[in-house]
Amino acid sequence: MPLKIAFGTDHSAAEIRNSVKFYLKNSGYQVEDFGFSGKESCDYPDYAKKVAEAVAGKKSDKGILICGTGIGMSIAANKINGIIAAVCWDESSAKLAAKHNCANVLCLGARTASADEICHRIKIFLETPFEIRHLKRIEKIKRLEQ
Ligand code: RB5
């Protein structure tokens, strides 16, 4: 079964969203696109909510969100119970978000990275397993949601 990826962007990602989606599908992932596919200004929390709810509700395995910086998307997605959303600005942060933080949503900045850099971070994030020795800390984060 291919991993299901919930995908969402705001207008900042208009130029790159199709190549990122193509990359994901070409890499064997099943992509559910929650928008936004237009160029006009939109509000990133609307798309963060859709992707975060798909992941928290286990309809998708992981989420990818792209806005201008990734910051707004991560702030919004982290409001949904069950979500650990991380903004990743390079290969190393993408790896550690998966390995140490058990992040289930990756947030990226279309205004701070090229499409190739974004696809590379996605690859690293999706291919890096969580290291179980960090579980105690993740459980402490989960308790903060209650
Ligand atoms: C939209 O202009 C911009 O604020 C948004 O894409 C994002 O960068 C917010 O964090």
Backbone and ligand atoms as CSV (ligand in chain L), in Angstrom:
chain,resi,resn,atom,element,x,y,z
A,1,MET,N,N,0.844,-1.209,0.000
A,1,MET,CA,C,0.000,0.000,0.000
A,1,MET,C,C,0.880,1.260,0.000
A,2,PRO,N,N,0.693,2.144,-0.966
A,2,PRO,CA,C,1.502,3.378,-0.948
A,2,PRO,C,C,1.109,4.275,0.223
A,3,LEU,N,N,2.087,4.995,0.740
A,3,LEU,CA,C,1.834,5.964,1.812
A,3,LEU,C,C,0.905,7.056,1.268
A,4,LYS,N,N,-0.103,7.424,2.074
A,4,LYS,CA,C,-1.033,8.480,1.650
A,4,LYS,C,C,-0.564,9.825,2.182
A,5,ILE,N,N,-0.414,10.770,1.294
A,5,ILE,CA,C,0.075,12.100,1.664
A,5,ILE,C,C,-1.015,13.139,1.445
A,6,ALA,N,N,-1.358,13.860,2.504
A,6,ALA,CA,C,-2.284,14.998,2.388
A,6,ALA,C,C,-1.447,16.229,2.038
A,7,PHE,N,N,-1.846,16.930,1.001
A,7,PHE,CA,C,-1.036,18.016,0.443
A,7,PHE,C,C,-1.843,19.311,0.427
A,8,GLY,N,N,-1.253,20.383,0.921
A,8,GLY,CA,C,-1.956,21.665,0.910
A,8,GLY,C,C,-0.978,22.820,0.782
A,9,THR,N,N,-1.414,23.856,0.082
A,9,THR,CA,C,-0.545,25.015,-0.148
A,9,THR,C,C,-1.389,26.293,-0.094
A,10,ASP,N,N,-0.717,27.433,0.026
A,10,ASP,CA,C,-1.426,28.699,-0.209
A,10,ASP,C,C,-0.910,29.289,-1.525
A,11,HIS,N,N,-1.313,30.525,-1.808
A,11,HIS,CA,C,-0.954,31.147,-3.094
A,11,HIS,C,C,0.552,31.282,-3.309
A,12,SER,N,N,1.341,31.323,-2.214
A,12,SER,CA,C,2.800,31.476,-2.356
A,12,SER,C,C,3.418,30.322,-3.128
A,13,ALA,N,N,2.745,29.171,-3.093
A,13,ALA,CA,C,3.304,27.965,-3.717
A,13,ALA,C,C,2.743,27.719,-5.113
A,14,ALA,N,N,2.014,28.717,-5.665
A,14,ALA,CA,C,1.345,28.516,-6.967
A,14,ALA,C,C,2.303,28.024,-8.056
A,15,GLU,N,N,3.527,28.580,-8.053
A,15,GLU,CA,C,4.468,28.250,-9.132
A,15,GLU,C,C,5.062,26.846,-8.997
A,16,ILE,N,N,5.141,26.360,-7.760
A,16,ILE,CA,C,5.873,25.095,-7.555
A,16,ILE,C,C,4.973,23.912,-7.204
A,17,ARG,N,N,3.704,24.188,-6.886
A,17,ARG,CA,C,2.869,23.101,-6.321
A,17,ARG,C,C,2.734,21.907,-7.267
A,18,ASN,N,N,2.632,22.171,-8.591
A,18,ASN,CA,C,2.454,21.048,-9.510
A,18,ASN,C,C,3.715,20.197,-9.612
A,19,SER,N,N,4.880,20.847,-9.583
A,19,SER,CA,C,6.098,20.011,-9.663
A,19,SER,C,C,6.300,19.219,-8.383
A,20,VAL,N,N,5.898,19.787,-7.230
A,20,VAL,CA,C,6.025,19.024,-5.974
A,20,VAL,C,C,5.053,17.839,-5.981
A,21,LYS,N,N,3.834,18.082,-6.441
A,21,LYS,CA,C,2.852,16.992,-6.547
A,21,LYS,C,C,3.328,15.909,-7.509
A,22,PHE,N,N,3.894,16.338,-8.627
A,22,PHE,CA,C,4.417,15.375,-9.611
A,22,PHE,C,C,5.525,14.540,-8.965
A,23,TYR,N,N,6.397,15.212,-8.235
A,23,TYR,CA,C,7.494,14.505,-7.563
A,23,TYR,C,C,6.931,13.430,-6.612
A,24,LEU,N,N,5.933,13.807,-5.828
A,24,LEU,CA,C,5.355,12.862,-4.857
A,24,LEU,C,C,4.731,11.657,-5.563
A,25,LYS,N,N,3.942,11.925,-6.584
A,25,LYS,CA,C,3.269,10.831,-7.304
A,25,LYS,C,C,4.292,9.950,-8.006
A,26,ASN,N,N,5.291,10.577,-8.589
A,26,ASN,CA,C,6.345,9.851,-9.297
A,26,ASN,C,C,7.195,9.011,-8.353
A,27,SER,N,N,7.219,9.402,-7.090
A,27,SER,CA,C,7.977,8.642,-6.083
A,27,SER,C,C,7.127,7.521,-5.480
A,28,GLY,N,N,5.901,7.366,-5.951
A,28,GLY,CA,C,5.075,6.238,-5.515
A,28,GLY,C,C,4.106,6.550,-4.393
A,29,TYR,N,N,3.995,7.816,-4.010
A,29,TYR,CA,C,3.058,8.177,-2.940
A,29,TYR,C,C,1.666,8.436,-3.535
A,30,GLN,N,N,0.659,8.182,-2.705
A,30,GLN,CA,C,-0.714,8.522,-3.088
A,30,GLN,C,C,-1.007,9.914,-2.527
A,31,VAL,N,N,-1.332,10.851,-3.394
A,31,VAL,CA,C,-1.463,12.250,-2.961
A,31,VAL,C,C,-2.920,12.679,-2.947
A,32,GLU,N,N,-3.361,13.210,-1.801
A,32,GLU,CA,C,-4.674,13.864,-1.783
A,32,GLU,C,C,-4.435,15.364,-1.683
A,33,ASP,N,N,-4.891,16.080,-2.698
A,33,ASP,CA,C,-4.637,17.517,-2.791
A,33,ASP,C,C,-5.816,18.296,-2.199
A,34,PHE,N,N,-5.552,19.018,-1.116
A,34,PHE,CA,C,-6.603,19.801,-0.453
A,34,PHE,C,C,-6.601,21.265,-0.899
A,35,GLY,N,N,-5.853,21.591,-1.975
A,35,GLY,CA,C,-5.789,22.966,-2.464
A,35,GLY,C,C,-4.692,23.751,-1.727
A,36,PHE,N,N,-4.486,24.957,-2.077
A,36,PHE,CA,C,-5.195,25.863,-2.933
A,36,PHE,C,C,-4.453,25.939,-4.279
A,37,SER,N,N,-5.169,25.827,-5.386
A,37,SER,CA,C,-4.448,25.755,-6.654
A,37,SER,C,C,-4.464,27.066,-7.443
A,38,GLY,N,N,-5.099,28.103,-6.891
A,38,GLY,CA,C,-5.149,29.388,-7.610
A,38,GLY,C,C,-3.911,30.233,-7.350
A,39,LYS,N,N,-3.879,31.412,-7.974
A,39,LYS,CA,C,-2.748,32.338,-7.788
A,39,LYS,C,C,-3.144,33.512,-6.902
A,40,GLU,N,N,-4.460,33.729,-6.767
A,40,GLU,CA,C,-4.914,34.871,-5.982
A,40,GLU,C,C,-4.711,34.592,-4.480
A,41,SER,N,N,-4.665,35.669,-3.712
A,41,SER,CA,C,-4.373,35.549,-2.290
A,41,SER,C,C,-5.433,34.718,-1.562
A,42,CYS,N,N,-4.975,33.804,-0.709
A,42,CYS,CA,C,-5.901,32.989,0.090
A,42,CYS,C,C,-5.349,32.922,1.524
A,43,ASP,N,N,-6.069,32.248,2.400
A,43,ASP,CA,C,-5.668,32.194,3.814
A,43,ASP,C,C,-5.144,30.800,4.162
A,44,TYR,N,N,-3.843,30.734,4.495
A,44,TYR,CA,C,-3.202,29.429,4.739
A,44,TYR,C,C,-3.846,28.599,5.854
A,45,PRO,N,N,-4.479,29.201,6.899
A,45,PRO,CA,C,-5.068,28.323,7.931
A,45,PRO,C,C,-6.155,27.393,7.385
A,46,ASP,N,N,-6.848,27.824,6.315
A,46,ASP,CA,C,-7.907,26.980,5.739
A,46,ASP,C,C,-7.338,25.660,5.211
A,47,TYR,N,N,-6.157,25.726,4.642
A,47,TYR,CA,C,-5.544,24.527,4.029
A,47,TYR,C,C,-4.772,23.723,5.072
A,48,ALA,N,N,-4.204,24.427,6.036
A,48,ALA,CA,C,-3.545,23.730,7.160
A,48,ALA,C,C,-4.567,22.873,7.898
A,49,LYS,N,N,-5.764,23.422,8.109
A,49,LYS,CA,C,-6.832,22.700,8.813
A,49,LYS,C,C,-7.216,21.427,8.059
A,50,LYS,N,N,-7.421,21.540,6.755
A,50,LYS,CA,C,-7.847,20.374,5.955
A,50,LYS,C,C,-6.797,19.265,6.002
A,51,VAL,N,N,-5.548,19.640,5.813
A,51,VAL,CA,C,-4.470,18.636,5.806
A,51,VAL,C,C,-4.290,18.041,7.202
A,52,ALA,N,N,-4.278,18.896,8.217
A,52,ALA,CA,C,-4.076,18.417,9.595
A,52,ALA,C,C,-5.206,17.483,10.015
A,53,GLU,N,N,-6.439,17.819,9.637
A,53,GLU,CA,C,-7.564,16.947,10.007
A,53,GLU,C,C,-7.500,15.604,9.279
A,54,ALA,N,N,-7.017,15.596,8.055
A,54,ALA,CA,C,-6.868,14.322,7.317
A,54,ALA,C,C,-5.827,13.439,8.008
A,55,VAL,N,N,-4.744,14.051,8.476
A,55,VAL,CA,C,-3.681,13.270,9.137
A,55,VAL,C,C,-4.140,12.841,10.538
A,56,ALA,N,N,-4.698,13.770,11.297
A,56,ALA,CA,C,-5.147,13.442,12.661
A,56,ALA,C,C,-6.254,12.387,12.628
A,57,GLY,N,N,-7.102,12.437,11.592
A,57,GLY,CA,C,-8.202,11.474,11.445
A,57,GLY,C,C,-7.776,10.181,10.784
A,58,LYS,N,N,-6.469,10.042,10.522
A,58,LYS,CA,C,-5.860,8.835,9.939
A,58,LYS,C,C,-6.364,8.515,8.524
A,59,LYS,N,N,-6.872,9.540,7.848
A,59,LYS,CA,C,-7.237,9.340,6.433
A,59,LYS,C,C,-5.985,9.447,5.558
A,60,SER,N,N,-4.977,10.135,6.082
A,60,SER,CA,C,-3.675,10.231,5.410
A,60,SER,C,C,-2.602,9.851,6.417
A,61,ASP,N,N,-1.461,9.365,5.889
A,61,ASP,CA,C,-0.361,8.968,6.787
A,61,ASP,C,C,0.474,10.165,7.220
A,62,LYS,N,N,0.752,11.051,6.275
A,62,LYS,CA,C,1.573,12.233,6.561
A,62,LYS,C,C,1.002,13.419,5.796
A,63,GLY,N,N,1.382,14.630,6.246
A,63,GLY,CA,C,0.929,15.842,5.561
A,63,GLY,C,C,2.101,16.679,5.079
A,64,ILE,N,N,1.900,17.349,3.953
A,64,ILE,CA,C,2.886,18.307,3.440
A,64,ILE,C,C,2.146,19.622,3.234
A,65,LEU,N,N,2.650,20.685,3.859
A,65,LEU,CA,C,2.035,22.008,3.732
A,65,LEU,C,C,3.085,23.006,3.255
A,66,ILE,N,N,2.725,23.822,2.293
A,66,ILE,CA,C,3.667,24.834,1.792
A,66,ILE,C,C,2.975,26.193,1.769
A,67,CYS,N,N,3.587,27.162,2.451
A,67,CYS,CA,C,3.148,28.557,2.330
A,67,CYS,C,C,4.396,29.361,1.984
A,68,GLY,N,N,4.416,30.658,2.302
A,68,GLY,CA,C,5.585,31.463,1.951
A,68,GLY,C,C,6.827,31.009,2.686
A,69,THR,N,N,6.673,30.810,3.999
A,69,THR,CA,C,7.816,30.437,4.843
A,69,THR,C,C,7.667,29.058,5.489
A,70,GLY,N,N,6.451,28.534,5.531
A,70,GLY,CA,C,6.151,27.306,6.281
A,70,GLY,C,C,5.715,27.608,7.708
A,71,ILE,N,N,5.966,28.837,8.160
A,71,ILE,CA,C,5.710,29.174,9.568
A,71,ILE,C,C,4.204,29.227,9.867
A,72,GLY,N,N,3.472,29.961,9.051
A,72,GLY,CA,C,2.027,30.087,9.283
A,72,GLY,C,C,1.334,28.737,9.230
A,73,MET,N,N,1.691,27.934,8.241
A,73,MET,CA,C,1.093,26.598,8.114
A,73,MET,C,C,1.366,25.761,9.358
A,74,SER,N,N,2.580,25.848,9.891
A,74,SER,CA,C,2.916,25.009,11.057
A,74,SER,C,C,2.173,25.490,12.302
A,75,ILE,N,N,2.056,26.794,12.457
A,75,ILE,CA,C,1.328,27.327,13.621
A,75,ILE,C,C,-0.118,26.838,13.577
A,76,ALA,N,N,-0.741,26.941,12.401
A,76,ALA,CA,C,-2.148,26.536,12.264
A,76,ALA,C,C,-2.310,25.023,12.429
A,77,ALA,N,N,-1.490,24.237,11.766
A,77,ALA,CA,C,-1.629,22.763,11.811
A,77,ALA,C,C,-1.434,22.236,13.233
A,78,ASN,N,N,-0.547,22.871,13.986
A,78,ASN,CA,C,-0.281,22.402,15.359
A,78,ASN,C,C,-1.438,22.653,16.323
A,79,LYS,N,N,-2.450,23.384,15.887
A,79,LYS,CA,C,-3.643,23.593,16.726
A,79,LYS,C,C,-4.553,22.367,16.734
A,80,ILE,N,N,-4.345,21.468,15.772
A,80,ILE,CA,C,-5.211,20.279,15.672
A,80,ILE,C,C,-4.604,19.154,16.512
A,81,ASN,N,N,-5.406,18.582,17.408
A,81,ASN,CA,C,-4.927,17.485,18.262
A,81,ASN,C,C,-4.394,16.330,17.422
A,82,GLY,N,N,-3.239,15.827,17.819
A,82,GLY,CA,C,-2.648,14.680,17.103
A,82,GLY,C,C,-1.616,15.097,16.073
A,83,ILE,N,N,-1.493,16.411,15.881
A,83,ILE,CA,C,-0.551,16.878,14.853
A,83,ILE,C,C,0.756,17.356,15.474
A,84,ILE,N,N,1.835,16.898,14.874
A,84,ILE,CA,C,3.159,17.461,15.169
A,84,ILE,C,C,3.674,17.985,13.833
A,85,ALA,N,N,3.544,19.296,13.660
A,85,ALA,CA,C,3.943,19.936,12.399
A,85,ALA,C,C,5.271,20.651,12.614
A,86,ALA,N,N,6.190,20.463,11.681
A,86,ALA,CA,C,7.520,21.064,11.812
A,86,ALA,C,C,7.887,21.834,10.554
A,87,VAL,N,N,8.370,23.070,10.759
A,87,VAL,CA,C,8.929,23.834,9.639
A,87,VAL,C,C,10.359,23.362,9.453
A,88,CYS,N,N,10.710,22.979,8.249
A,88,CYS,CA,C,12.073,22.485,8.007
A,88,CYS,C,C,12.737,23.314,6.929
A,89,TRP,N,N,13.905,23.832,7.254
A,89,TRP,CA,C,14.570,24.811,6.409
A,89,TRP,C,C,15.782,24.235,5.694
A,90,ASP,N,N,16.094,22.969,5.960
A,90,ASP,CA,C,17.196,22.317,5.246
A,90,ASP,C,C,17.055,20.803,5.408
A,91,GLU,N,N,18.014,20.076,4.839
A,91,GLU,CA,C,17.956,18.617,4.878
A,91,GLU,C,C,18.025,18.085,6.305
A,92,SER,N,N,18.906,18.703,7.088
A,92,SER,CA,C,19.114,18.230,8.449
A,92,SER,C,C,17.861,18.406,9.322
A,93,SER,N,N,17.204,19.559,9.217
A,93,SER,CA,C,15.993,19.759,10.026
A,93,SER,C,C,14.874,18.822,9.556
A,94,ALA,N,N,14.809,18.526,8.256
A,94,ALA,CA,C,13.785,17.598,7.746
A,94,ALA,C,C,14.027,16.186,8.294
A,95,LYS,N,N,15.285,15.804,8.377
A,95,LYS,CA,C,15.630,14.473,8.891
A,95,LYS,C,C,15.300,14.373,10.392
A,96,LEU,N,N,15.705,15.393,11.125
A,96,LEU,CA,C,15.513,15.350,12.585
A,96,LEU,C,C,14.052,15.512,12.986
A,97,ALA,N,N,13.270,16.222,12.194
A,97,ALA,CA,C,11.829,16.355,12.489
A,97,ALA,C,C,11.163,14.985,12.470
A,98,ALA,N,N,11.602,14.113,11.548
A,98,ALA,CA,C,11.062,12.747,11.487
A,98,ALA,C,C,11.701,11.861,12.553
A,99,LYS,N,N,13.008,11.936,12.679
A,99,LYS,CA,C,13.773,11.013,13.525
A,99,LYS,C,C,13.602,11.281,15.022
A,100,HIS,N,N,13.607,12.539,15.413
A,100,HIS,CA,C,13.544,12.889,16.836
A,100,HIS,C,C,12.164,13.372,17.274
A,101,ASN,N,N,11.465,14.108,16.393
A,101,ASN,CA,C,10.220,14.763,16.813
A,101,ASN,C,C,8.961,14.019,16.380
A,102,CYS,N,N,9.126,12.948,15.605
A,102,CYS,CA,C,7.973,12.154,15.148
A,102,CYS,C,C,6.944,13.048,14.435
A,103,ALA,N,N,7.431,14.045,13.713
A,103,ALA,CA,C,6.510,14.971,13.037
A,103,ALA,C,C,5.677,14.218,12.007
A,104,ASN,N,N,4.401,14.539,11.952
A,104,ASN,CA,C,3.543,13.910,10.939
A,104,ASN,C,C,3.108,14.906,9.856
A,105,VAL,N,N,3.490,16.161,10.024
A,105,VAL,CA,C,3.237,17.165,8.981
A,105,VAL,C,C,4.524,17.969,8.770
A,106,LEU,N,N,4.933,18.034,7.513
A,106,LEU,CA,C,6.132,18.796,7.137
A,106,LEU,C,C,5.683,20.118,6.518
A,107,CYS,N,N,6.207,21.230,7.033
A,107,CYS,CA,C,5.845,22.554,6.524
A,107,CYS,C,C,7.060,23.193,5.868
A,108,LEU,N,N,6.848,23.734,4.683
A,108,LEU,CA,C,7.971,24.258,3.903
A,108,LEU,C,C,7.628,25.636,3.342
A,109,GLY,N,N,8.682,26.382,3.008
A,109,GLY,CA,C,8.509,27.756,2.537
A,109,GLY,C,C,8.833,27.898,1.058
A,110,ALA,N,N,7.803,28.232,0.258
A,110,ALA,CA,C,8.018,28.409,-1.190
A,110,ALA,C,C,8.826,29.668,-1.492
A,111,ARG,N,N,8.856,30.608,-0.520
A,111,ARG,CA,C,9.619,31.845,-0.747
A,111,ARG,C,C,11.032,31.751,-0.191
A,112,THR,N,N,11.349,30.610,0.402
A,112,THR,CA,C,12.672,30.486,1.023
A,112,THR,C,C,13.470,29.314,0.446
A,113,ALA,N,N,12.886,28.602,-0.516
A,113,ALA,CA,C,13.579,27.442,-1.086
A,113,ALA,C,C,13.086,27.195,-2.507
A,114,SER,N,N,13.927,26.544,-3.319
A,114,SER,CA,C,13.529,26.182,-4.685
A,114,SER,C,C,12.667,24.923,-4.646
A,115,ALA,N,N,12.000,24.629,-5.771
A,115,ALA,CA,C,11.187,23.402,-5.864
A,115,ALA,C,C,12.070,22.171,-5.632
A,116,ASP,N,N,13.280,22.173,-6.162
A,116,ASP,CA,C,14.184,21.018,-5.982
A,116,ASP,C,C,14.552,20.833,-4.509
A,117,GLU,N,N,14.843,21.942,-3.829
A,117,GLU,CA,C,15.182,21.843,-2.393
A,117,GLU,C,C,13.986,21.324,-1.598
A,118,ILE,N,N,12.814,21.812,-1.942
A,118,ILE,CA,C,11.592,21.379,-1.258
A,118,ILE,C,C,11.369,19.877,-1.473
A,119,CYS,N,N,11.522,19.417,-2.712
A,119,CYS,CA,C,11.334,17.977,-2.996
A,119,CYS,C,C,12.373,17.142,-2.247
A,120,HIS,N,N,13.592,17.644,-2.156
A,120,HIS,CA,C,14.633,16.898,-1.445
A,120,HIS,C,C,14.299,16.790,0.046
A,121,ARG,N,N,13.817,17.875,0.631
A,121,ARG,CA,C,13.431,17.830,2.059
A,121,ARG,C,C,12.273,16.860,2.271
A,122,ILE,N,N,11.339,16.861,1.336
A,122,ILE,CA,C,10.202,15.925,1.431
A,122,ILE,C,C,10.716,14.489,1.391
A,123,LYS,N,N,11.628,14.205,0.480
A,123,LYS,CA,C,12.189,12.846,0.365
A,123,LYS,C,C,12.824,12.411,1.689
A,124,ILE,N,N,13.665,13.291,2.238
A,124,ILE,CA,C,14.374,12.971,3.487
A,124,ILE,C,C,13.357,12.755,4.615
A,125,PHE,N,N,12.389,13.645,4.714
A,125,PHE,CA,C,11.368,13.561,5.770
A,125,PHE,C,C,10.597,12.248,5.674
A,126,LEU,N,N,10.143,11.899,4.472
A,126,LEU,CA,C,9.283,10.718,4.314
A,126,LEU,C,C,10.069,9.410,4.435
A,127,GLU,N,N,11.367,9.464,4.177
A,127,GLU,CA,C,12.157,8.223,4.206
A,127,GLU,C,C,12.867,7.989,5.545
A,128,THR,N,N,12.780,8.964,6.454
A,128,THR,CA,C,13.480,8.816,7.734
A,128,THR,C,C,12.543,8.255,8.797
A,129,PRO,N,N,12.888,7.113,9.388
A,129,PRO,CA,C,12.023,6.565,10.436
A,129,PRO,C,C,12.209,7.277,11.782
A,130,PHE,N,N,11.167,7.230,12.603
A,130,PHE,CA,C,11.236,7.767,13.968
A,130,PHE,C,C,12.116,6.855,14.825
A,131,GLU,N,N,12.929,7.469,15.669
A,131,GLU,CA,C,13.783,6.701,16.590
A,131,GLU,C,C,13.057,6.559,17.923
A,132,ILE,N,N,12.769,5.319,18.273
A,132,ILE,CA,C,11.890,5.021,19.406
A,132,ILE,C,C,12.427,5.574,20.738
A,133,ARG,N,N,13.751,5.789,20.822
A,133,ARG,CA,C,14.307,6.299,22.087
A,133,ARG,C,C,13.762,7.703,22.429
A,134,HIS,N,N,13.126,8.375,21.446
A,134,HIS,CA,C,12.572,9.705,21.726
A,134,HIS,C,C,11.093,9.661,22.126
A,135,LEU,N,N,10.538,8.448,22.231
A,135,LEU,CA,C,9.096,8.310,22.458
A,135,LEU,C,C,8.598,9.002,23.726
A,136,LYS,N,N,9.380,8.904,24.796
A,136,LYS,CA,C,8.968,9.494,26.083
A,136,LYS,C,C,8.673,10.997,25.924
A,137,ARG,N,N,9.490,11.670,25.126
A,137,ARG,CA,C,9.299,13.121,24.926
A,137,ARG,C,C,8.047,13.390,24.088
A,138,ILE,N,N,7.801,12.524,23.123
A,138,ILE,CA,C,6.613,12.699,22.269
A,138,ILE,C,C,5.352,12.483,23.110
A,139,GLU,N,N,5.421,11.504,24.015
A,139,GLU,CA,C,4.269,11.266,24.897
A,139,GLU,C,C,4.022,12.479,25.801
A,140,LYS,N,N,5.086,13.129,26.222
A,140,LYS,CA,C,4.932,14.349,27.036
A,140,LYS,C,C,4.292,15.469,26.217
A,141,ILE,N,N,4.644,15.558,24.959
A,141,ILE,CA,C,4.012,16.561,24.072
A,141,ILE,C,C,2.529,16.246,23.942
A,142,LYS,N,N,2.206,14.952,23.734
A,142,LYS,CA,C,0.790,14.526,23.594
A,142,LYS,C,C,-0.017,14.919,24.816
A,143,ARG,N,N,0.613,14.789,26.000
A,143,ARG,CA,C,-0.124,15.120,27.238
A,143,ARG,C,C,-0.440,16.614,27.306
A,144,LEU,N,N,0.324,17.442,26.633
A,144,LEU,CA,C,0.057,18.887,26.623
A,144,LEU,C,C,-1.241,19.205,25.879
A,145,GLU,N,N,-1.688,18.273,25.048
A,145,GLU,CA,C,-2.919,18.507,24.275
A,145,GLU,C,C,-4.166,18.319,25.148
A,146,GLN,N,N,-4.013,17.639,26.305
A,146,GLN,CA,C,-5.204,17.328,27.105
A,146,GLN,C,C,-5.575,18.449,28.077
L,1,RB5,C1,C,1.160,34.926,2.648
L,1,RB5,O1,O,1.487,36.147,2.098
L,1,RB5,C2,C,2.208,34.500,3.682
L,1,RB5,O2,O,2.045,35.246,4.833
L,1,RB5,C3,C,2.070,33.040,3.964
L,1,RB5,O3,O,2.315,32.323,2.790
L,1,RB5,C4,C,3.026,32.433,4.964
L,1,RB5,O4,O,4.346,32.698,4.652
L,1,RB5,C5,C,2.738,32.658,6.382
L,1,RB5,O5,O,3.443,32.177,7.280
